[in-house]
Amino acid sequence: MEKVVLALGGNALGNSPQEQLIAVKTAAASIVDLIEVAGNVVIVHGNGPQVGVINLGMDYAYKAEIGVPEFPLVECGALSQGYIGYHLQQAIQTELQKRNIKKDVATVVTQVLIDQEDKAFKNPTKPIGNFYSKEEADKIAEEKGFTFVEDAGRGYRRVVPSPRPAEIVEINAIRKMIEDDIVVIACGGGGIPVIKTEEGYKGVDAVIDKDLASSKLSADIGADALLVLTAVDKVCVNFNKPNQKAIDNMSIAEAYQYIEEGQFAPGSMLPKVEACIEFVGDDPNKKAIITSLESAQDAVKGLTGTVISKN
């Protein structure tokens, strides 16, 4: 029986509760297909569209002065973990029952420790929230100390740091749940970013990359494989060019070479490949696979997907 971490993108789950309820049924079928093959599956989901909606809604209500308090981004991230986790676990439970598979499913609201000295804090890059005019952005920046950047001619958006995950706070609870054969949903949206203070953990307005968090979780639970899901069945080089080529197997050295050549787009395929490299490391027994949600089961069987390994 294998232990597999599945990294599912937030864009695959739609932009509204109605869309998400439909999308999670499709995702659940593929996830349970994987459970039938691998046994132990831990799910990490993205939350980009969902946390954006929550953040915008809370911001709008606050500005309307109707008694709704201001909600920091970190709390919006925590809300998204519960909202997405609830839909996912419900859909997975239903699919397991259809197939007469007796497993419990649970979502862990997960905090991820980050380093206050991470260089990402000196260079915030992750855009969130509304578009503003320059005058509005300057005013908010002066009032709250936020950083804004011009976004493709559409206005100014707040940007926040994207630090690397250092430690998963609830890792022991997650391990115990896996030992009890529970299907665990954890580190949603990359986890809730926290720092250590004298009073305990404190949330920080930042966004942790979901794929890097998946890699960290995979290493911490001793996963046999990391399965990173995207829109395509296999990683391609020369993507969208006449000489596009799908890759079946990629060594760590080849992956670094392709990165050096600029083959993988930042914010898209690049973080996925980097997360796979980080998980595999120097261990010849570990493998990471990049494929589509629909092909997850076949990928674990070795029938499709791009396999990244040490050699």
N, C-alpha and C positions, 0 to 999 in steps of 0.2 A: 504494500500500500504506500503510495507516494504522498508527500505533503507538498501542496502547490499553492503559491500565492498568485492570485489573479488580480491584475490591475485594470480596472474598467474606467474608461473615460467618461467624464460628466456630460460631454456633448452627445453621448449615446443614449442619454436619459431624457432628452427633450427639454423644453423651456417653461413648462407649466405643470401643475399637478396632474391635469388631465392627460397631457402628453406622456408624462413620466409613468403614470399607471399603466398605460399601454406598452411603453418601452420596457418596463421591468419584467413584463410577462415574457417577452422575447429573450431578454437577458437571463431570466430564471431558467428557461428551457435549456439554454447553452450551459449555464452554470451547473445544473443538475446532470446534464450529459457528462460534464467533466467530473463531477462527484462520483458517477458510476464507474469511471475509468481510474481516477486517482485515489479516491477515498477521502482524504482530508484536504479541504479547500478553504482558504482564507481569502476574503474579498476586500480589496481596497478600491474605492470609487473616487472619481474626480467630482468637483462641485462648482466648476467655473460658472456656467449659466445660472445655476441655482442660487449660489451665494450672491451673484450679481443682482438677481431679482429681489432677494431678501434685503440686501443692502440698499437698493434703490427705493423699495417700498418703505422701509423704516426711515430713510432719509426724507422721503416725501411727506410722510406722516408727521415727522418731527418739525419740518419747516411749515406745515400747515397750522401749527400752534393749536392743536386740538387735544393736548394733554399727553401725547405720546413722547416718551423720553428719547433722547439721542442714543442710538445703539452703535457701539464701536464695531469695527470689522471683525474682530476676534469673536465677539458674541454671535455675529451673523454666521460665521463659520461653524460655530457649535450648533446653532439652529439647523444649519444645512445637514450636518451629520445625522441629527435625529430624523429630519424630514426624509432624506434619501434612504437612510437605513431602515426606517419604518416601511417604506414602499418595497424595498428590496427584500427584506426578510419575510414580509407577507407573501410576496410573489414566489419566493423560493420555498416557503412552507407549503404553499398550495401545490407547487410542482412536485415536491417530494411526496406529498400525500397521494397525488395522482398515480405515482409510480410505486406506492407502498414501500417507500424508503423511510425507516424510522430514525430521523435525526432532528435535533433541535437546531434552531437558527437564532442568533442573537447579535445585536449591534453593540459595540463598545464605543462610547463617546471617548475619543482618544486624544490625549495631550501629547505633544511631541516637543521635547526640550531642544532649544536652539542656543547658539553661542551669541551673547550680546556683542562680542567683538567680531562677528562674522562680517566680512568685507561687503556683503550685500547691503548692510545698513548704511554704508557710505555711498551706495549707488542704487537707490530704489528703481526697479524696472518693471514691476508688475502693475499694469493699469487696472483700476477698479472704479466702479461707480459711474456717476453722471458726467456728461460733457458740460463744460462751462465756458463762458467768454473769458478773455484774458483778465478783464476787470474783476469778474466774479472770482476767478481762480486766485488772483493776487490778494483779494480781500480775505478769502478763506485761509490762504496760506499764512497771512499775517495774524489772523485770529487764532488759528489752531496749530500752526507749524507744519502743515501738510506740504508735500512736494507735488507739484503739478508739471506735466509736460504736454506739449502740443501733439495731438494724435491725428495724423494723416489728414490735416486740413479740416477736421470735424469739430475742433474745439480743444479745450484743455481738460485733461483727466488727472485725477490723483494717481500717483504711483506709490507702491509700497515695496519694501524689501522682500526678496525671496531667498531666505537663508537655508542652509543645508540642515537636514535632520541630524541631531546628535544622539538623542536617546528617546525611546518610546516609554512614557511614564507608566502606562498600564500593561507593560509587556508580560509581567508575571501572571496577571489575570487572563490575558490572551492565551498564554501557554497552557494554563490549567483548563481553559475551555476547550482548547484543541485536544488535550489529553482525554477529555470527557466526550470526544467525538461530536462536538458542537460545530456547526458551520458558523464561522465568525466573520462579521463585517467590521473592519477596524481601519483606523488611520484615514477616515473619510476626508477627501479634499487635501490629503497630505498631512492631516492632523491639525489640532489646534495649537498654534505656536505659543510656547510658554518659556519663561526664563525663571531661574531660581533666585529668590530673594531671601532675606533673613526671616520674613514672615511666611515663606512658602512659595509655591508656584504663582506666577503672575502672567496673564495673557498679554500678547503683543500683537499689534496690528501688522501682520505680515502674511505671506502666502508661501507655504512649503510645497515644493514640486511633488505631485502625487506619485510620480514614477520613482523618484529618489526615496520617498517614504516607503514605497513598496519594496524597494531593494533593501532598505534598512530592516524592515519587518521580516523579510525573507531570511536574511542573515541571522537575525535574533532568534527566530523560531527553528532554525536548522532546516529550512525548506529544501526539498530536492530540486525544485524548479520554480522559476519566476516566469509567469506568463503575462506578457504586456500586450494588451489588446489595442488595436488601432483600426483604421478604416480599410486597410489592405491586408491580403493574406500573407504577403511576404514583403520584406524590406527591399527596396529597389535602389540601385545606383543610376545616375543620369536620369533621375525621375522626370517624367513628362517630356523627355527628349527622344528623338528617333532611335537612339542607341540605348534606351532604357533596358535594364537587366535586373531580373529578380534574383535574390540571393537565397540559396537553400541553407548554407552553412557559412558561418563567419567566425574566424578565430579572433581573439582579443587583439592580436597584432594587426589583422586586416581591418578590424573595426576602427582602431586608432588611425590607420592609414586613410580610410574613407573620411573620417572626421577631419583629418588634415587637409584633405582635398576639398572640403566643404560640401560633401555629398548629402548631408542631412540638415534639414532646415531647423534653425533655432526655434524653440517654442512648439515644435511639431515632432519630427522623428529624432532629432538630436538628443533631447532629454531621455527618450526611451532607450536609445542605444547606450547612452552613458549610464543609465540605471542598470542595464544588463551587464555592462562591463564591471561595474562596482560590485554587483552580486556575485558574479562568477569568480573574479579575482584570480588567484593562482590555484584554485581548487579544480583539479581535472574531473572531479565527480559531479560538479555543479553544471547546470545548463539553464540558459534563459531563452525564451522563445517569444518572438514578436509575430503576431498574427491578428486576424479579425475575430470578433466575438463568435460569428457563425462557424468558424473553423477551429474553435478552441479544442474540442474533443479530438478531432483529427490531428491537430498539432501535437497534442500530448502523446498520441499514438505514433508520431513520427511521419505522418502522411503529408503534412504541409507546414507552412510557417518558416520563419528564418531562425535557425538555432545558433545561438552564440555560446561558444565554449572556449576553454583555455587554448586548445590547439585546433 
